[in-house]
Amino acid sequence: MIACTAGPLPSLNADAQAKQFAPDPNGLTVYGVRRNWGDGRNVVKVRADYGAAVETLPNTMVRYRLKPDSHTIAFDFDGQRPVAKVAGKAGEFR
């Protein structure tokens, strides 16, 4: 099955940087990695602190660079919005 998201893709350079999994010395880096759990073409929207949504597909990831502190990561799927809390200091990643 072919699936796509409505938003723009990151540049090849941004994609390569994200895949280095290097911490940001000035902020908290949060990765959301989506596995293919048999959900096919379903788009899951991910939001940090209820900001703009990033659409994800199976076998993709999203990287957020956030201020050191506590944050809420929300996942919009099938009419529900479960959330995860993350917290960290500058230079850490989750």
Secondary structure, DSSP 8 states (H G I E B T S, - for coil): -----SS----HHHHHHHTTT---TTSEEEEEEE---S-TT--EEEEETT-S-EEE-TTEEEEEEE-SEEEEEEEEBTTB--EEEEEE-TT-B-
